[in-house]
Amino acid sequence: MALEIFRITKHFPKDELLGMTSQMRRCSVSVASNLAEGSGRSSIKEKPNFQK
């Protein structure tokens, strides 16, 4: 997903680089990171916290 977001936002206007483009890229990486962290949790009760 993150790679696709980076590919799409590459074509956004340069004046959006620090606005929407940056936000979308950071968000896509954050989602993937949260899923990876949640899948590494040993407690079943902890996993839903990272799958929002």
ModelCIF file with pLDDT and N, C-alpha, C, O atoms, coordinates in Angstrom:
data_MODEL
#
_entry.id   MODEL 
#
_entity.id                         1 
_entity.type                       polymer 
_entity.pdbx_number_of_molecules   1 
#
_entity_poly.entity_id                      1 
_entity_poly.type                           'polypeptide(L)' 
_entity_poly.nstd_linkage                   no 
_entity_poly.nstd_monomer                   no 
_entity_poly.pdbx_seq_one_letter_code       MALEIFRITKHFPKDELLGMTSQMRRCSVSVASNLAEGSGRSSIKEKPNFQK 
_entity_poly.pdbx_seq_one_letter_code_can   MALEIFRITKHFPKDELLGMTSQMRRCSVSVASNLAEGSGRSSIKEKPNFQK 
_entity_poly.pdbx_strand_id                 A 
#
loop_
_entity_poly_seq.entity_id 
_entity_poly_seq.num 
_entity_poly_seq.mon_id 
_entity_poly_seq.hetero 
1 1  MET n 
1 2  ALA n 
1 3  LEU n 
1 4  GLU n 
1 5  ILE n 
1 6  PHE n 
1 7  ARG n 
1 8  ILE n 
1 9  THR n 
1 10 LYS n 
1 11 HIS n 
1 12 PHE n 
1 13 PRO n 
1 14 LYS n 
1 15 ASP n 
1 16 GLU n 
1 17 LEU n 
1 18 LEU n 
1 19 GLY n 
1 20 MET n 
1 21 THR n 
1 22 SER n 
1 23 GLN n 
1 24 MET n 
1 25 ARG n 
1 26 ARG n 
1 27 CYS n 
1 28 SER n 
1 29 VAL n 
1 30 SER n 
1 31 VAL n 
1 32 ALA n 
1 33 SER n 
1 34 ASN n 
1 35 LEU n 
1 36 ALA n 
1 37 GLU n 
1 38 GLY n 
1 39 SER n 
1 40 GLY n 
1 41 ARG n 
1 42 SER n 
1 43 SER n 
1 44 ILE n 
1 45 LYS n 
1 46 GLU n 
1 47 LYS n 
1 48 PRO n 
1 49 ASN n 
1 50 PHE n 
1 51 GLN n 
1 52 LYS n 
#
_struct_asym.id          A 
_struct_asym.entity_id   1 
#
loop_
_ma_qa_metric.id 
_ma_qa_metric.mode 
_ma_qa_metric.name 
_ma_qa_metric.software_group_id 
_ma_qa_metric.type 
1 global pLDDT . pLDDT 
2 local  pLDDT . pLDDT 
#
_ma_qa_metric_global.metric_id      1 
_ma_qa_metric_global.metric_value   80.23 
_ma_qa_metric_global.model_id       1 
_ma_qa_metric_global.ordinal_id     1 
#
loop_
_ma_qa_metric_local.label_asym_id 
_ma_qa_metric_local.label_comp_id 
_ma_qa_metric_local.label_seq_id 
_ma_qa_metric_local.metric_id 
_ma_qa_metric_local.metric_value 
_ma_qa_metric_local.model_id 
_ma_qa_metric_local.ordinal_id 
A MET 1  2 84.00 1 1  
A ALA 2  2 87.00 1 2  
A LEU 3  2 90.00 1 3  
A GLU 4  2 91.00 1 4  
A ILE 5  2 89.00 1 5  
A PHE 6  2 90.00 1 6  
A ARG 7  2 92.00 1 7  
A ILE 8  2 91.00 1 8  
A THR 9  2 89.00 1 9  
A LYS 10 2 89.00 1 10 
A HIS 11 2 89.00 1 11 
A PHE 12 2 87.00 1 12 
A PRO 13 2 86.00 1 13 
A LYS 14 2 82.00 1 14 
A ASP 15 2 81.00 1 15 
A GLU 16 2 75.00 1 16 
A LEU 17 2 75.00 1 17 
A LEU 18 2 80.00 1 18 
A GLY 19 2 85.00 1 19 
A MET 20 2 88.00 1 20 
A THR 21 2 88.00 1 21 
A SER 22 2 88.00 1 22 
A GLN 23 2 90.00 1 23 
A MET 24 2 90.00 1 24 
A ARG 25 2 90.00 1 25 
A ARG 26 2 90.00 1 26 
A CYS 27 2 91.00 1 27 
A SER 28 2 90.00 1 28 
A VAL 29 2 90.00 1 29 
A SER 30 2 91.00 1 30 
A VAL 31 2 88.00 1 31 
A ALA 32 2 85.00 1 32 
A SER 33 2 86.00 1 33 
A ASN 34 2 84.00 1 34 
A LEU 35 2 82.00 1 35 
A ALA 36 2 81.00 1 36 
A GLU 37 2 78.00 1 37 
A GLY 38 2 74.00 1 38 
A SER 39 2 72.00 1 39 
A GLY 40 2 71.00 1 40 
A ARG 41 2 69.00 1 41 
A SER 42 2 67.00 1 42 
A SER 43 2 65.00 1 43 
A ILE 44 2 66.00 1 44 
A LYS 45 2 67.00 1 45 
A GLU 46 2 63.00 1 46 
A LYS 47 2 58.00 1 47 
A PRO 48 2 66.00 1 48 
A ASN 49 2 63.00 1 49 
A PHE 50 2 56.00 1 50 
A GLN 51 2 60.00 1 51 
A LYS 52 2 53.00 1 52 
#
loop_
_atom_site.group_PDB 
_atom_site.id 
_atom_site.type_symbol 
_atom_site.label_atom_id 
_atom_site.label_alt_id 
_atom_site.label_comp_id 
_atom_site.label_asym_id 
_atom_site.label_entity_id 
_atom_site.label_seq_id 
_atom_site.pdbx_PDB_ins_code 
_atom_site.Cartn_x 
_atom_site.Cartn_y 
_atom_site.Cartn_z 
_atom_site.occupancy 
_atom_site.B_iso_or_equiv 
_atom_site.pdbx_formal_charge 
_atom_site.auth_seq_id 
_atom_site.auth_comp_id 
_atom_site.auth_asym_id 
_atom_site.auth_atom_id 
_atom_site.pdbx_PDB_model_num 
ATOM 1   N N  . MET A 1 1  ? 0.821  -1.183  0.000   1.00 84.00 ? 1  MET A N  1 
ATOM 2   C CA . MET A 1 1  ? 0.000  0.000   0.000   1.00 84.00 ? 1  MET A CA 1 
ATOM 3   C C  . MET A 1 1  ? 0.873  1.258   0.000   1.00 84.00 ? 1  MET A C  1 
ATOM 4   O O  . MET A 1 1  ? 0.622  2.196   -0.757  1.00 84.00 ? 1  MET A O  1 
ATOM 5   N N  . ALA A 1 2  ? 1.885  1.268   0.843   1.00 87.00 ? 2  ALA A N  1 
ATOM 6   C CA . ALA A 1 2  ? 2.753  2.449   0.927   1.00 87.00 ? 2  ALA A CA 1 
ATOM 7   C C  . ALA A 1 2  ? 3.424  2.733   -0.414  1.00 87.00 ? 2  ALA A C  1 
ATOM 8   O O  . ALA A 1 2  ? 3.531  3.889   -0.825  1.00 87.00 ? 2  ALA A O  1 
ATOM 9   N N  . LEU A 1 3  ? 3.874  1.683   -1.094  1.00 90.00 ? 3  LEU A N  1 
ATOM 10  C CA . LEU A 1 3  ? 4.520  1.884   -2.396  1.00 90.00 ? 3  LEU A CA 1 
ATOM 11  C C  . LEU A 1 3  ? 3.556  2.500   -3.405  1.00 90.00 ? 3  LEU A C  1 
ATOM 12  O O  . LEU A 1 3  ? 3.940  3.359   -4.198  1.00 90.00 ? 3  LEU A O  1 
ATOM 13  N N  . GLU A 1 4  ? 2.316  2.060   -3.368  1.00 91.00 ? 4  GLU A N  1 
ATOM 14  C CA . GLU A 1 4  ? 1.307  2.598   -4.286  1.00 91.00 ? 4  GLU A CA 1 
ATOM 15  C C  . GLU A 1 4  ? 1.026  4.073   -3.983  1.00 91.00 ? 4  GLU A C  1 
ATOM 16  O O  . GLU A 1 4  ? 0.885  4.880   -4.902  1.00 91.00 ? 4  GLU A O  1 
ATOM 17  N N  . ILE A 1 5  ? 0.947  4.418   -2.713  1.00 89.00 ? 5  ILE A N  1 
ATOM 18  C CA . ILE A 1 5  ? 0.728  5.823   -2.327  1.00 89.00 ? 5  ILE A CA 1 
ATOM 19  C C  . ILE A 1 5  ? 1.892  6.684   -2.812  1.00 89.00 ? 5  ILE A C  1 
ATOM 20  O O  . ILE A 1 5  ? 1.679  7.779   -3.331  1.00 89.00 ? 5  ILE A O  1 
ATOM 21  N N  . PHE A 1 6  ? 3.122  6.194   -2.644  1.00 90.00 ? 6  PHE A N  1 
ATOM 22  C CA . PHE A 1 6  ? 4.284  6.950   -3.104  1.00 90.00 ? 6  PHE A CA 1 
ATOM 23  C C  . PHE A 1 6  ? 4.240  7.125   -4.627  1.00 90.00 ? 6  PHE A C  1 
ATOM 24  O O  . PHE A 1 6  ? 4.578  8.191   -5.142  1.00 90.00 ? 6  PHE A O  1 
ATOM 25  N N  . ARG A 1 7  ? 3.824  6.077   -5.341  1.00 92.00 ? 7  ARG A N  1 
ATOM 26  C CA . ARG A 1 7  ? 3.721  6.158   -6.800  1.00 92.00 ? 7  ARG A CA 1 
ATOM 27  C C  . ARG A 1 7  ? 2.670  7.185   -7.219  1.00 92.00 ? 7  ARG A C  1 
ATOM 28  O O  . ARG A 1 7  ? 2.898  7.974   -8.137  1.00 92.00 ? 7  ARG A O  1 
ATOM 29  N N  . ILE A 1 8  ? 1.535  7.172   -6.555  1.00 91.00 ? 8  ILE A N  1 
ATOM 30  C CA . ILE A 1 8  ? 0.452  8.096   -6.897  1.00 91.00 ? 8  ILE A CA 1 
ATOM 31  C C  . ILE A 1 8  ? 0.830  9.535   -6.570  1.00 91.00 ? 8  ILE A C  1 
ATOM 32  O O  . ILE A 1 8  ? 0.636  10.435  -7.387  1.00 91.00 ? 8  ILE A O  1 
ATOM 33  N N  . THR A 1 9  ? 1.369  9.748   -5.374  1.00 89.00 ? 9  THR A N  1 
ATOM 34  C CA . THR A 1 9  ? 1.675  11.120  -4.949  1.00 89.00 ? 9  THR A CA 1 
ATOM 35  C C  . THR A 1 9  ? 2.865  11.720  -5.696  1.00 89.00 ? 9  THR A C  1 
ATOM 36  O O  . THR A 1 9  ? 3.080  12.932  -5.656  1.00 89.00 ? 9  THR A O  1 
ATOM 37  N N  . LYS A 1 10 ? 3.631  10.879  -6.372  1.00 89.00 ? 10 LYS A N  1 
ATOM 38  C CA . LYS A 1 10 ? 4.751  11.375  -7.181  1.00 89.00 ? 10 LYS A CA 1 
ATOM 39  C C  . LYS A 1 10 ? 4.256  12.319  -8.276  1.00 89.00 ? 10 LYS A C  1 
ATOM 40  O O  . LYS A 1 10 ? 4.991  13.192  -8.737  1.00 89.00 ? 10 LYS A O  1 
ATOM 41  N N  . HIS A 1 11 ? 3.008  12.133  -8.683  1.00 89.00 ? 11 HIS A N  1 
ATOM 42  C CA . HIS A 1 11 ? 2.437  12.937  -9.767  1.00 89.00 ? 11 HIS A CA 1 
ATOM 43  C C  . HIS A 1 11 ? 1.636  14.143  -9.255  1.00 89.00 ? 11 HIS A C  1 
ATOM 44  O O  . HIS A 1 11 ? 1.078  14.901  -10.049 1.00 89.00 ? 11 HIS A O  1 
ATOM 45  N N  . PHE A 1 12 ? 1.582  14.317  -7.943  1.00 87.00 ? 12 PHE A N  1 
ATOM 46  C CA . PHE A 1 12 ? 0.883  15.478  -7.375  1.00 87.00 ? 12 PHE A CA 1 
ATOM 47  C C  . PHE A 1 12 ? 1.672  16.745  -7.681  1.00 87.00 ? 12 PHE A C  1 
ATOM 48  O O  . PHE A 1 12 ? 2.880  16.681  -7.906  1.00 87.00 ? 12 PHE A O  1 
ATOM 49  N N  . PRO A 1 13 ? 1.006  17.887  -7.692  1.00 86.00 ? 13 PRO A N  1 
ATOM 50  C CA . PRO A 1 13 ? 1.707  19.159  -7.934  1.00 86.00 ? 13 PRO A CA 1 
ATOM 51  C C  . PRO A 1 13 ? 2.797  19.393  -6.883  1.00 86.00 ? 13 PRO A C  1 
ATOM 52  O O  . PRO A 1 13 ? 2.647  19.013  -5.722  1.00 86.00 ? 13 PRO A O  1 
ATOM 53  N N  . LYS A 1 14 ? 3.887  20.019  -7.308  1.00 82.00 ? 14 LYS A N  1 
ATOM 54  C CA . LYS A 1 14 ? 5.015  20.270  -6.408  1.00 82.00 ? 14 LYS A CA 1 
ATOM 55  C C  . LYS A 1 14 ? 4.629  21.175  -5.240  1.00 82.00 ? 14 LYS A C  1 
ATOM 56  O O  . LYS A 1 14 ? 5.219  21.072  -4.164  1.00 82.00 ? 14 LYS A O  1 
ATOM 57  N N  . ASP A 1 15 ? 3.663  22.047  -5.428  1.00 81.00 ? 15 ASP A N  1 
ATOM 58  C CA . ASP A 1 15 ? 3.261  22.935  -4.328  1.00 81.00 ? 15 ASP A CA 1 
ATOM 59  C C  . ASP A 1 15 ? 2.518  22.181  -3.226  1.00 81.00 ? 15 ASP A C  1 
ATOM 60  O O  . ASP A 1 15 ? 2.285  22.735  -2.151  1.00 81.00 ? 15 ASP A O  1 
ATOM 61  N N  . GLU A 1 16 ? 2.144  20.935  -3.474  1.00 75.00 ? 16 GLU A N  1 
ATOM 62  C CA . GLU A 1 16 ? 1.502  20.103  -2.456  1.00 75.00 ? 16 GLU A CA 1 
ATOM 63  C C  . GLU A 1 16 ? 2.496  19.200  -1.730  1.00 75.00 ? 16 GLU A C  1 
ATOM 64  O O  . GLU A 1 16 ? 2.106  18.423  -0.858  1.00 75.00 ? 16 GLU A O  1 
ATOM 65  N N  . LEU A 1 17 ? 3.773  19.298  -2.083  1.00 75.00 ? 17 LEU A N  1 
ATOM 66  C CA . LEU A 1 17 ? 4.773  18.395  -1.530  1.00 75.00 ? 17 LEU A CA 1 
ATOM 67  C C  . LEU A 1 17 ? 4.819  18.430  -0.005  1.00 75.00 ? 17 LEU A C  1 
ATOM 68  O O  . LEU A 1 17 ? 4.960  17.383  0.627   1.00 75.00 ? 17 LEU A O  1 
ATOM 69  N N  . LEU A 1 18 ? 4.703  19.592  0.588   1.00 80.00 ? 18 LEU A N  1 
ATOM 70  C CA . LEU A 1 18 ? 4.756  19.692  2.040   1.00 80.00 ? 18 LEU A CA 1 
ATOM 71  C C  . LEU A 1 18 ? 3.384  19.600  2.683   1.00 80.00 ? 18 LEU A C  1 
ATOM 72  O O  . LEU A 1 18 ? 3.274  19.583  3.909   1.00 80.00 ? 18 LEU A O  1 
ATOM 73  N N  . GLY A 1 19 ? 2.354  19.543  1.885   1.00 85.00 ? 19 GLY A N  1 
ATOM 74  C CA . GLY A 1 19 ? 0.997  19.463  2.414   1.00 85.00 ? 19 GLY A CA 1 
ATOM 75  C C  . GLY A 1 19 ? 0.435  18.061  2.314   1.00 85.00 ? 19 GLY A C  1 
ATOM 76  O O  . GLY A 1 19 ? 0.811  17.168  3.073   1.00 85.00 ? 19 GLY A O  1 
ATOM 77  N N  . MET A 1 20 ? -0.452 17.885  1.387   1.00 88.00 ? 20 MET A N  1 
ATOM 78  C CA . MET A 1 20 ? -1.172 16.618  1.248   1.00 88.00 ? 20 MET A CA 1 
ATOM 79  C C  . MET A 1 20 ? -0.243 15.456  0.894   1.00 88.00 ? 20 MET A C  1 
ATOM 80  O O  . MET A 1 20 ? -0.420 14.351  1.406   1.00 88.00 ? 20 MET A O  1 
ATOM 81  N N  . THR A 1 21 ? 0.726  15.687  0.040   1.00 88.00 ? 21 THR A N  1 
ATOM 82  C CA . THR A 1 21 ? 1.630  14.612  -0.373  1.00 88.00 ? 21 THR A CA 1 
ATOM 83  C C  . THR A 1 21 ? 2.376  14.038  0.829   1.00 88.00 ? 21 THR A C  1 
ATOM 84  O O  . THR A 1 21 ? 2.424  12.824  1.024   1.00 88.00 ? 21 THR A O  1 
ATOM 85  N N  . SER A 1 22 ? 2.948  14.919  1.617   1.00 88.00 ? 22 SER A N  1 
ATOM 86  C CA . SER A 1 22 ? 3.696  14.486  2.793   1.00 88.00 ? 22 SER A CA 1 
ATOM 87  C C  . SER A 1 22 ? 2.804  13.747  3.781   1.00 88.00 ? 22 SER A C  1 
ATOM 88  O O  . SER A 1 22 ? 3.193  12.713  4.324   1.00 88.00 ? 22 SER A O  1 
ATOM 89  N N  . GLN A 1 23 ? 1.626  14.272  4.007   1.00 90.00 ? 23 GLN A N  1 
ATOM 90  C CA . GLN A 1 23 ? 0.692  13.653  4.956   1.00 90.00 ? 23 GLN A CA 1 
ATOM 91  C C  . GLN A 1 23 ? 0.282  12.256  4.498   1.00 90.00 ? 23 GLN A C  1 
ATOM 92  O O  . GLN A 1 23 ? 0.245  11.328  5.307   1.00 90.00 ? 23 GLN A O  1 
ATOM 93  N N  . MET A 1 24 ? -0.022 12.097  3.224   1.00 90.00 ? 24 MET A N  1 
ATOM 94  C CA . MET A 1 24 ? -0.439 10.798  2.703   1.00 90.00 ? 24 MET A CA 1 
ATOM 95  C C  . MET A 1 24 ? 0.697  9.778   2.780   1.00 90.00 ? 24 MET A C  1 
ATOM 96  O O  . MET A 1 24 ? 0.471  8.612   3.102   1.00 90.00 ? 24 MET A O  1 
ATOM 97  N N  . ARG A 1 25 ? 1.902  10.217  2.486   1.00 90.00 ? 25 ARG A N  1 
ATOM 98  C CA . ARG A 1 25 ? 3.042  9.301   2.542   1.00 90.00 ? 25 ARG A CA 1 
ATOM 99  C C  . ARG A 1 25 ? 3.317  8.863   3.974   1.00 90.00 ? 25 ARG A C  1 
ATOM 100 O O  . ARG A 1 25 ? 3.524  7.676   4.224   1.00 90.00 ? 25 ARG A O  1 
ATOM 101 N N  . ARG A 1 26 ? 3.323  9.796   4.912   1.00 90.00 ? 26 ARG A N  1 
ATOM 102 C CA . ARG A 1 26 ? 3.561  9.444   6.306   1.00 90.00 ? 26 ARG A CA 1 
ATOM 103 C C  . ARG A 1 26 ? 2.476  8.523   6.840   1.00 90.00 ? 26 ARG A C  1 
ATOM 104 O O  . ARG A 1 26 ? 2.758  7.590   7.593   1.00 90.00 ? 26 ARG A O  1 
ATOM 105 N N  . CYS A 1 27 ? 1.243  8.784   6.453   1.00 91.00 ? 27 CYS A N  1 
ATOM 106 C CA . CYS A 1 27 ? 0.116  7.971   6.898   1.00 91.00 ? 27 CYS A CA 1 
ATOM 107 C C  . CYS A 1 27 ? 0.234  6.538   6.372   1.00 91.00 ? 27 CYS A C  1 
ATOM 108 O O  . CYS A 1 27 ? -0.005 5.585   7.114   1.00 91.00 ? 27 CYS A O  1 
ATOM 109 N N  . SER A 1 28 ? 0.597  6.383   5.109   1.00 90.00 ? 28 SER A N  1 
ATOM 110 C CA . SER A 1 28 ? 0.694  5.039   4.529   1.00 90.00 ? 28 SER A CA 1 
ATOM 111 C C  . SER A 1 28 ? 1.779  4.217   5.221   1.00 90.00 ? 28 SER A C  1 
ATOM 112 O O  . SER A 1 28 ? 1.610  3.015   5.423   1.00 90.00 ? 28 SER A O  1 
ATOM 113 N N  . VAL A 1 29 ? 2.878  4.848   5.581   1.00 90.00 ? 29 VAL A N  1 
ATOM 114 C CA . VAL A 1 29 ? 3.947  4.145   6.293   1.00 90.00 ? 29 VAL A CA 1 
ATOM 115 C C  . VAL A 1 29 ? 3.499  3.815   7.706   1.00 90.00 ? 29 VAL A C  1 
ATOM 116 O O  . VAL A 1 29 ? 3.816  2.744   8.222   1.00 90.00 ? 29 VAL A O  1 
ATOM 117 N N  . SER A 1 30 ? 2.767  4.723   8.336   1.00 91.00 ? 30 SER A N  1 
ATOM 118 C CA . SER A 1 30 ? 2.289  4.511   9.698   1.00 91.00 ? 30 SER A CA 1 
ATOM 119 C C  . SER A 1 30 ? 1.326  3.327   9.780   1.00 91.00 ? 30 SER A C  1 
ATOM 120 O O  . SER A 1 30 ? 1.404  2.525   10.711  1.00 91.00 ? 30 SER A O  1 
ATOM 121 N N  . VAL A 1 31 ? 0.433  3.220   8.822   1.00 88.00 ? 31 VAL A N  1 
ATOM 122 C CA . VAL A 1 31 ? -0.531 2.111   8.810   1.00 88.00 ? 31 VAL A CA 1 
ATOM 123 C C  . VAL A 1 31 ? 0.210  0.777   8.726   1.00 88.00 ? 31 VAL A C  1 
ATOM 124 O O  . VAL A 1 31 ? -0.077 -0.149  9.484   1.00 88.00 ? 31 VAL A O  1 
ATOM 125 N N  . ALA A 1 32 ? 1.155  0.688   7.809   1.00 85.00 ? 32 ALA A N  1 
ATOM 126 C CA . ALA A 1 32 ? 1.920  -0.556  7.662   1.00 85.00 ? 32 ALA A CA 1 
ATOM 127 C C  . ALA A 1 32 ? 2.712  -0.870  8.932   1.00 85.00 ? 32 ALA A C  1 
ATOM 128 O O  . ALA A 1 32 ? 2.794  -2.027  9.344   1.00 85.00 ? 32 ALA A O  1 
ATOM 129 N N  . SER A 1 33 ? 3.288  0.147   9.546   1.00 86.00 ? 33 SER A N  1 
ATOM 130 C CA . SER A 1 33 ? 4.061  -0.043  10.778  1.00 86.00 ? 33 SER A CA 1 
ATOM 131 C C  . SER A 1 33 ? 3.171  -0.527  11.915  1.00 86.00 ? 33 SER A C  1 
ATOM 132 O O  . SER A 1 33 ? 3.556  -1.427  12.662  1.00 86.00 ? 33 SER A O  1 
ATOM 133 N N  . ASN A 1 34 ? 1.994  0.057   12.052  1.00 84.00 ? 34 ASN A N  1 
ATOM 134 C CA . ASN A 1 34 ? 1.063  -0.349  13.105  1.00 84.00 ? 34 ASN A CA 1 
ATOM 135 C C  . ASN A 1 34 ? 0.605  -1.796  12.927  1.00 84.00 ? 34 ASN A C  1 
ATOM 136 O O  . ASN A 1 34 ? 0.497  -2.541  13.901  1.00 84.00 ? 34 ASN A O  1 
ATOM 137 N N  . LEU A 1 35 ? 0.339  -2.187  11.698  1.00 82.00 ? 35 LEU A N  1 
ATOM 138 C CA . LEU A 1 35 ? -0.066 -3.573  11.451  1.00 82.00 ? 35 LEU A CA 1 
ATOM 139 C C  . LEU A 1 35 ? 1.062  -4.541  11.783  1.00 82.00 ? 35 LEU A C  1 
ATOM 140 O O  . LEU A 1 35 ? 0.826  -5.593  12.378  1.00 82.00 ? 35 LEU A O  1 
ATOM 141 N N  . ALA A 1 36 ? 2.284  -4.190  11.401  1.00 81.00 ? 36 ALA A N  1 
ATOM 142 C CA . ALA A 1 36 ? 3.428  -5.058  11.704  1.00 81.00 ? 36 ALA A CA 1 
ATOM 143 C C  . ALA A 1 36 ? 3.650  -5.160  13.207  1.00 81.00 ? 36 ALA A C  1 
ATOM 144 O O  . ALA A 1 36 ? 3.908  -6.245  13.729  1.00 81.00 ? 36 ALA A O  1 
ATOM 145 N N  . GLU A 1 37 ? 3.552  -4.033  13.900  1.00 78.00 ? 37 GLU A N  1 
ATOM 146 C CA . GLU A 1 37 ? 3.747  -4.051  15.344  1.00 78.00 ? 37 GLU A CA 1 
ATOM 147 C C  . GLU A 1 37 ? 2.652  -4.862  16.034  1.00 78.00 ? 37 GLU A C  1 
ATOM 148 O O  . GLU A 1 37 ? 2.929  -5.630  16.955  1.00 78.00 ? 37 GLU A O  1 
ATOM 149 N N  . GLY A 1 38 ? 1.432  -4.691  15.595  1.00 74.00 ? 38 GLY A N  1 
ATOM 150 C CA . GLY A 1 38 ? 0.316  -5.421  16.193  1.00 74.00 ? 38 GLY A CA 1 
ATOM 151 C C  . GLY A 1 38 ? 0.414  -6.915  15.973  1.00 74.00 ? 38 GLY A C  1 
ATOM 152 O O  . GLY A 1 38 ? 0.046  -7.697  16.849  1.00 74.00 ? 38 GLY A O  1 
ATOM 153 N N  . SER A 1 39 ? 0.909  -7.322  14.807  1.00 72.00 ? 39 SER A N  1 
ATOM 154 C CA . SER A 1 39 ? 1.005  -8.755  14.531  1.00 72.00 ? 39 SER A CA 1 
ATOM 155 C C  . SER A 1 39 ? 2.104  -9.409  15.364  1.00 72.00 ? 39 SER A C  1 
ATOM 156 O O  . SER A 1 39 ? 2.112  -10.627 15.540  1.00 72.00 ? 39 SER A O  1 
ATOM 157 N N  . GLY A 1 40 ? 3.020  -8.607  15.871  1.00 71.00 ? 40 GLY A N  1 
ATOM 158 C CA . GLY A 1 40 ? 4.086  -9.139  16.699  1.00 71.00 ? 40 GLY A CA 1 
ATOM 159 C C  . GLY A 1 40 ? 3.728  -9.215  18.172  1.00 71.00 ? 40 GLY A C  1 
ATOM 160 O O  . GLY A 1 40 ? 4.523  -9.697  18.979  1.00 71.00 ? 40 GLY A O  1 
ATOM 161 N N  . ARG A 1 41 ? 2.559  -8.751  18.527  1.00 69.00 ? 41 ARG A N  1 
ATOM 162 C CA . ARG A 1 41 ? 2.139  -8.792  19.928  1.00 69.00 ? 41 ARG A CA 1 
ATOM 163 C C  . ARG A 1 41 ? 1.759  -10.211 20.324  1.00 69.00 ? 41 ARG A C  1 
ATOM 164 O O  . ARG A 1 41 ? 1.188  -10.965 19.536  1.00 69.00 ? 41 ARG A O  1 
ATOM 165 N N  . SER A 1 42 ? 2.084  -10.552 21.546  1.00 67.00 ? 42 SER A N  1 
ATOM 166 C CA . SER A 1 42 ? 1.789  -11.911 21.996  1.00 67.00 ? 42 SER A CA 1 
ATOM 167 C C  . SER A 1 42 ? 0.393  -12.037 22.604  1.00 67.00 ? 42 SER A C  1 
ATOM 168 O O  . SER A 1 42 ? -0.177 -13.128 22.620  1.00 67.00 ? 42 SER A O  1 
ATOM 169 N N  . SER A 1 43 ? -0.146 -10.963 23.088  1.00 65.00 ? 43 SER A N  1 
ATOM 170 C CA . SER A 1 43 ? -1.457 -10.990 23.734  1.00 65.00 ? 43 SER A CA 1 
ATOM 171 C C  . SER A 1 43 ? -2.563 -10.717 22.721  1.00 65.00 ? 43 SER A C  1 
ATOM 172 O O  . SER A 1 43 ? -2.469 -9.772  21.938  1.00 65.00 ? 43 SER A O  1 
ATOM 173 N N  . ILE A 1 44 ? -3.582 -11.519 22.735  1.00 66.00 ? 44 ILE A N  1 
ATOM 174 C CA . ILE A 1 44 ? -4.719 -11.321 21.838  1.00 66.00 ? 44 ILE A CA 1 
ATOM 175 C C  . ILE A 1 44 ? -5.431 -10.007 22.166  1.00 66.00 ? 44 ILE A C  1 
ATOM 176 O O  . ILE A 1 44 ? -5.979 -9.359  21.275  1.00 66.00 ? 44 ILE A O  1 
ATOM 177 N N  . LYS A 1 45 ? -5.423 -9.619  23.430  1.00 67.00 ? 45 LYS A N  1 
ATOM 178 C CA . LYS A 1 45 ? -6.076 -8.370  23.831  1.00 67.00 ? 45 LYS A CA 1 
ATOM 179 C C  . LYS A 1 45 ? -5.350 -7.152  23.281  1.00 67.00 ? 45 LYS A C  1 
ATOM 180 O O  . LYS A 1 45 ? -5.977 -6.113  23.079  1.00 67.00 ? 45 LYS A O  1 
ATOM 181 N N  . GLU A 1 46 ? -4.059 -7.246  23.035  1.00 63.00 ? 46 GLU A N  1 
ATOM 182 C CA . GLU A 1 46 ? -3.281 -6.118  22.534  1.00 63.00 ? 46 GLU A CA 1 
ATOM 183 C C  . GLU A 1 46 ? -3.445 -5.916  21.025  1.00 63.00 ? 46 GLU A C  1 
ATOM 184 O O  . GLU A 1 46 ? -3.405 -4.778  20.558  1.00 63.00 ? 46 GLU A O  1 
ATOM 185 N N  . LYS A 1 47 ? -3.626 -6.969  20.270  1.00 58.00 ? 47 LYS A N  1 
ATOM 186 C CA . LYS A 1 47 ? -3.663 -6.881  18.816  1.00 58.00 ? 47 LYS A CA 1 
ATOM 187 C C  . LYS A 1 47 ? -4.699 -5.899  18.265  1.00 58.00 ? 47 LYS A C  1 
ATOM 188 O O  . LYS A 1 47 ? -4.367 -5.148  17.348  1.00 58.00 ? 47 LYS A O  1 
ATOM 189 N N  . PRO A 1 48 ? -5.926 -5.864  18.770  1.00 66.00 ? 48 PRO A N  1 
ATOM 190 C CA . PRO A 1 48 ? -6.905 -4.923  18.209  1.00 66.00 ? 48 PRO A CA 1 
ATOM 191 C C  . PRO A 1 48 ? -6.492 -3.463  18.315  1.00 66.00 ? 48 PRO A C  1 
ATOM 192 O O  . PRO A 1 48 ? -6.956 -2.640  17.525  1.00 66.00 ? 48 PRO A O  1 
ATOM 193 N N  . ASN A 1 49 ? -5.643 -3.122  19.260  1.00 63.00 ? 49 ASN A N  1 
ATOM 194 C CA . ASN A 1 49 ? -5.180 -1.743  19.393  1.00 63.00 ? 49 ASN A CA 1 
ATOM 195 C C  . ASN A 1 49 ? -4.385 -1.282  18.200  1.00 63.00 ? 49 ASN A C  1 
ATOM 196 O O  . ASN A 1 49 ? -4.310 -0.082  17.937  1.00 63.00 ? 49 ASN A O  1 
ATOM 197 N N  . PHE A 1 50 ? -3.791 -2.201  17.473  1.00 56.00 ? 50 PHE A N  1 
ATOM 198 C CA . PHE A 1 50 ? -2.958 -1.844  16.325  1.00 56.00 ? 50 PHE A CA 1 
ATOM 199 C C  . PHE A 1 50 ? -3.651 -2.117  14.998  1.00 56.00 ? 50 PHE A C  1 
ATOM 200 O O  . PHE A 1 50 ? -3.045 -1.913  13.946  1.00 56.00 ? 50 PHE A O  1 
ATOM 201 N N  . GLN A 1 51 ? -4.893 -2.570  15.012  1.00 60.00 ? 51 GLN A N  1 
ATOM 202 C CA . GLN A 1 51 ? -5.593 -2.884  13.784  1.00 60.00 ? 51 GLN A CA 1 
ATOM 203 C C  . GLN A 1 51 ? -6.751 -1.941  13.528  1.00 60.00 ? 51 GLN A C  1 
ATOM 204 O O  . GLN A 1 51 ? -7.762 -2.337  12.948  1.00 60.00 ? 51 GLN A O  1 
ATOM 205 N N  . LYS A 1 52 ? -6.610 -0.710  13.953  1.00 53.00 ? 52 LYS A N  1 
ATOM 206 C CA . LYS A 1 52 ? -7.671 0.291   13.756  1.00 53.00 ? 52 LYS A CA 1 
ATOM 207 C C  . LYS A 1 52 ? -7.519 0.956   12.422  1.00 53.00 ? 52 LYS A C  1 
ATOM 208 O O  . LYS A 1 52 ? -8.315 1.828   12.072  1.00 53.00 ? 52 LYS A O  1 
#
